[in-house]
Amino acid sequence: MVIIRILMIEDDKTLAESLAYSLRQQQYTVDICYEGDDGLRWWEKGIYDLVLLDRMLPRLDGLTLLAIVRSRGIVTPVLMMTALGSLEQVVEGLDSGADDYIVQPFATEELL
């Protein structure tokens, strides 16, 4: 069995725990960080297959965090999850290095 490790960087603790529960039910391994600077430290460990990244984070926002890791050559796939869903914001997220962009609220099945 292949183990897929996911790092979720999301400051909404209720949402993060709910999504992590659903992902773990599907046999994913999930670590959660609630602040951007913590997320950066975890992400740099290089052990994740996917990062679920919120845009609006305390201490270090998602776009800045993504720019930092991309500038360091870290190519982990990123799914940006955020309530910011205008066309401009989606394009900005993708241009910043996200591989995909999902607007909240979304159904858990859409994420899976």
N, C-alpha and C positions, 0 to 999 in steps of 0.2 A: 504494500500500500504506500502510495506517495503522500507525504505530508506537505501540505501547502501552508506556509506561515504568512500571516497577514498582520501588518501593523496598522492599527486604526488610530488616527490622530484627530480627535473630536472632543470639543469642550462640553458638549451637552451630555452629561453623565447618563441620564436616562436613555437617551437615544443610543449612545455607545454601548451600554450594557445590553440593551435589547437586540441591537444588531449583532453584537458578539455572541449572544446566546444562540441566535438563529444560525450564524455561521458555524459555531461549534457543533450544532446539531447536524450540520452537513459534513462534519469531520475536518473542518479547517482548524488550525491552531491560530489563535488571535491574541495579540497583546494590544493594550489600550494605553494611549497617552492623552492627557487632557490639555496640555499646553504645548505650544509650538517648539519652545526650546528643549523640552523633554523629548519631544518627537524627534528632533534633530539628533540628539544623542543616541536614541534607540535605532534610528534609521541608519546611522553611520556604522552600526555593528555589521551590516551587510548580510544579515541572516533572513531577510524577508523576500518573499516571492511577489508580494503586492502590498501597496500602501493605499489605504483609504484615507483621504485627506480633506479636512474641512478648510474653507477659506478664511473664516473669521475665528481666529484663535487668540487666546491671551499670550502675551510675551513675545510671540513671533507669528505673524499671520501666515496663512497657508501659501500664498503666492511668493512671499519672501523666502519661506522655508524651501519651497520647491526650487526657486532660483539658486539657492545656496547648494542644495544637493546636486542639481544638474551641473553647476559650475565645477563641482568636485568630481565629475565624471560618474556619478552614481546613476545607473540607468534602470533601477527598479521600476516596473510599471506602476502608474499612479492613476487611481480613480478619484477625481475630486468630487466630493459630495457637499453641496451647499444650498442654502436658500436663495443665493444670488443667481438668478436665472435669466437675466436679460441676454439678448444675443451678444451684446458687447462683452458682458461678463463671461459668457461661455467661451467666446473666442479668446478673450484675455487669458482665461485659465488654460486653454489648450495651447495657446502660443507660449505660455510660461513653462510648458513641458509636461502637462498632464496628458495621459494617454486617452482618457475618456472623462466625461463630466456628467454627473447625475444631479438633478435639481430636487431638493427637499420641498415638500414631503414626497416620498416615493414609497411604493410597495416593496416589502422585503423581497418578494419574488422577482422584482425588477433587478434588484441588486444581485441576487443569487444567479 
